[in-house]
């Protein structure tokens, strides 16, 4: 936070202003111009930009009226250069942008909101300023992206009371593994419970199903799960150099939606990372919980943290304090010289729930 700030800190007012493009460039990331991206490259590059923005706590909603290219162009031509507060990460402040607030598709932002996002609960407020206003017929947005966008991190206690199964009134959204159907069965049993029909049988059966799915003998390789859900997974030899990075980010996004996250990747090139995932990371059985605020499956590219991996960690990832502690606790071990990793990816990877 800015030095010398006394009393209450208001990020939007107490921080200097610059553009998101400048903030991301400061971290070593510059998105590709849309004109340089073909239709195969653009979806992955879009998710790369969205995750880079999320890493700096920029989030979006109301994007479902735009296709991928239109959204990328809007972000590139408008949002990236909009002045914004340069809020330090330690302030833990999120900046959320409604994309429907931008003119697009030959419509004003008011027309976009009225057509795609307004509902009956908005009518009284609108009519308070114009009693004769006639709302246009509602249209469902043509795309389905908003529910898959990166979301702000939140501590577990913030979710207490509304996670599926915690709140008697909560209806869970269907998840990739179908566990929400089980949660729905539990909830249905709760709602229909009478003295003559105890909850125990239904809930125990559903809980047992969830627990069975978590047992190692019931895990399945992520590659198999992706194939069963018609998510393409190309062999490295089938991918060109131009499309490898976009395809990698599409894969990382699809894995994150299923609760699979990667750690310690900055010593690997995009090609090495994709090949490692293809050859090993996605072949080993795993239990993917979906987008779950209570946890995820974390694949660490330092592996089992043997001697070789420990040397990688000390060289590229350990802080000065961690290196000093290691040297003190293991004086006979060699501490390699500290180096900056060759790549700059970890800070903007899809993150787990916490």
KOLDREN-583979 format. One record per residue (C-alpha): x, y, z. Coordinates in steps of 0.05 Angstrom, whole numbers, padded with zeros to 5 digits, always signed. Layout:
XYZ...
***
This chain:
+00000+00000+00000+00024+00071-00012+00070+00096+00043+00045+00151+00088-00028+00132+00079-00063+00145+00145-00130+00118+00167-00176+00083+00119-00146+00060+00054-00190+00070-00007-00156+00035-00066-00194+00071-00121-00175+00138-00092-00108+00127-00058-00073+00091-00115-00044+00121-00177-00078+00108-00244-00053+00071-00304-00079+00022-00356-00087-00054-00348-00041-00061-00408+00014-00026-00369+00001-00067-00306+00005-00133-00343+00067-00111-00382+00101-00095-00316+00093-00169-00300+00121-00191-00366+00057-00206-00404+00033-00171-00467-00027-00201-00503-00022-00215-00577-00057-00166-00625-00123-00197-00648-00104-00188-00721-00045-00237-00711-00090-00293-00685-00128-00341-00730-00191-00376-00707-00152-00435-00679-00106-00392-00638-00156-00341-00611-00195-00382-00559-00132-00403-00522-00103-00333-00525-00168-00306-00497-00165-00352-00437-00091-00334-00428-00111-00260-00425-00169-00273-00377-00125-00313-00329-00070-00260-00333-00122-00207-00315-00148-00250-00258-00077-00257-00231-00079-00182-00221-00149-00187-00192-00185-00161-00254-00250-00201-00266-00306-00198-00317-00379-00215-00324-00436-00205-00374-00394-00229-00433-00443-00279-00462-00469-00233-00517-00400-00235-00551-00364-00290-00588-00291-00303-00570-00262-00258-00624-00309-00201-00609-00293-00205-00534-00218-00208-00547-00222-00147-00594-00262-00108-00542-00212-00124-00488-00154-00107-00533-00183-00042-00562-00220-00015-00501-00210-00048-00434-00134-00056-00437-00125+00019-00445-00179+00042-00397-00148+00081-00338-00155+00043-00274-00129+00045-00203-00062+00011-00197-00081-00028-00134-00026-00069-00101-00041-00143-00094-00032-00140-00019-00094-00096-00015-00134-00158-00036-00182-00115-00075-00218-00141-00137-00236-00099-00197-00296-00127-00234-00318-00103-00303-00385-00115-00335-00370-00124-00409-00443-00106-00424-00424-00035-00403-00385-00027-00469-00418-00012-00535-00412-00071-00583-00447-00108-00640-00473-00041-00667-00512-00031-00602-00504+00016-00544-00488-00014-00477-00559+00003-00455-00588-00036-00513-00543-00095-00498-00563-00096-00424-00637-00089-00439-00636-00144-00492-00593-00197-00457-00584-00183-00383-00643-00144-00355-00700-00182-00322-00766-00165-00289-00732-00144-00224-00700-00086-00263-00766-00059-00289-00787-00018-00228-00721+00019-00224-00723+00035-00299-00796+00056-00296-00782+00102-00237-00746+00149-00285-00790+00134-00347-00859+00105-00331-00875+00097-00404-00812+00058-00422-00826-00008-00456-00775-00063-00445-00755-00101-00508-00767-00176-00508-00713-00213-00470-00664-00254-00511-00618-00306-00482-00545-00289-00496-00519-00332-00554-00456-00356-00517-00442-00392-00452-00378-00365-00421-00394-00326-00358-00401-00386-00313-00332-00411-00333-00295-00345-00323-00241-00339-00269-00272-00319-00203-00241-00282-00144-00207-00324-00091-00242-00330-00024-00223-00363+00042-00262-00426+00060-00299-00392+00116-00329-00343+00066-00365-00402+00034-00395-00429+00098-00470-00436+00094-00479-00435+00019-00436-00491-00008-00477-00548-00037-00501-00588+00022-00490-00532+00072-00552-00490+00057-00620-00525+00055-00643-00476+00001-00581-00481-00043-00587-00515-00110-00520-00534-00138-00500-00522-00211-00486-00586-00249-00412-00602-00246-00366-00641-00293-00367-00702-00249-00442-00701-00236-00432-00696-00160-00483-00640-00157-00537-00691-00176-00518-00730-00114-00521-00666-00074-00590-00654-00104-00612-00724-00082-00589-00709-00011-00626-00643-00012-00689-00675-00039-00687-00725+00017-00680-00667+00067-00739-00630+00038-00784-00691+00038-00763-00715+00107-00819-00735+00154-00818-00771+00221-00836-00835+00183-00783-00824+00129-00716-00810+00163-00660-00777+00123-00607-00828+00141-00616-00878+00084-00615-00829+00026-00559-00785+00053-00517-00845+00073-00524-00875+00004-00505-00809-00031-00447-00797+00017-00422-00867+00005-00423-00854-00071-00382-00791-00062-00332-00826-00016-00325-00884-00065-00309-00836-00121-00253-00808-00079-00220-00875-00066-00157-00885-00108-00182-00949-00139-00239-00908-00170-00196-00852-00198-00190-00845-00273-00137-00810-00315-00155-00738-00332-00141-00753-00405-00196-00806-00403-00244-00758-00369-00231-00704-00421-00242-00755-00477-00308-00777-00446-00331-00704-00446-00309-00694-00519-00252-00647-00500-00198-00656-00553-00128-00673-00529-00077-00671-00586-00010-00705-00585+00048-00657-00584+00071-00681-00652+00003-00659-00682+00010-00587-00658+00046-00532-00696+00092-00482-00662+00041-00427-00677-00016-00462-00643+00020-00496-00585+00014-00440-00534-00060-00426-00548-00076-00501-00545-00037-00505-00479-00079-00449-00448-00143-00481-00472-00121-00545-00438-00102-00510-00374-00170-00476-00374-00208-00541-00386-00168-00575-00331-00182-00518-00282-00257-00525-00295-00250-00596-00270-00208-00578-00210-00139-00596-00238-00084-00544-00228-00010-00544-00243+00047-00517-00199+00120-00498-00210+00122-00494-00286+00168-00435-00299+00229-00479-00312+00191-00511-00371+00177-00483-00440+00106-00486-00466+00126-00547-00508+00158-00582-00449+00098-00567-00404+00048-00593-00455+00090-00655-00469+00097-00670-00394+00022-00665-00386+00009-00708-00447+00059-00762-00429+00050-00766-00354+00008-00713-00319-00057-00732-00353-00044-00807-00355-00041-00820-00281-00107-00834-00246-00136-00774-00209-00199-00751-00174-00222-00685-00205-00273-00649-00159-00294-00596-00210-00294-00522-00192-00297-00533-00118-00282-00480-00065-00262-00535-00018-00204-00563-00058-00174-00588-00122-00123-00635-00153-00055-00603-00156-00002-00630-00203+00066-00606-00182+00120-00606-00236+00172-00615-00182+00145-00685-00177+00160-00724-00115+00209-00672-00090+00269-00718-00094+00341-00692-00095+00336-00669-00167+00270-00633-00157+00295-00602-00092+00353-00573-00131+00305-00544-00182+00264-00513-00126+00324-00482-00093+00350-00456-00159+00286-00426-00187+00231-00421-00136+00256-00416-00064+00260-00348-00031+00325-00324+00000+00296-00341+00068+00278-00412+00046+00347-00422+00016+00381-00398+00080+00337-00444+00122+00354-00503+00078+00429-00488+00083+00424-00484+00159+00383-00548+00167+00422-00589+00115+00493-00561+00118+00522-00619+00076+00475-00606+00018+00496-00563-00041+00455-00500-00050+00454-00482-00125+00461-00410-00146+00395-00374-00150+00370-00363-00221+00310-00330-00252+00268-00383-00287+00271-00382-00363+00195-00373-00369+00143-00329-00336+00079-00368-00329+00064-00389-00258+00036-00322-00234-00020-00323-00285-00038-00397-00285-00109-00417-00265-00109-00419-00190-00141-00465-00140-00198-00443-00094-00153-00411-00042
***
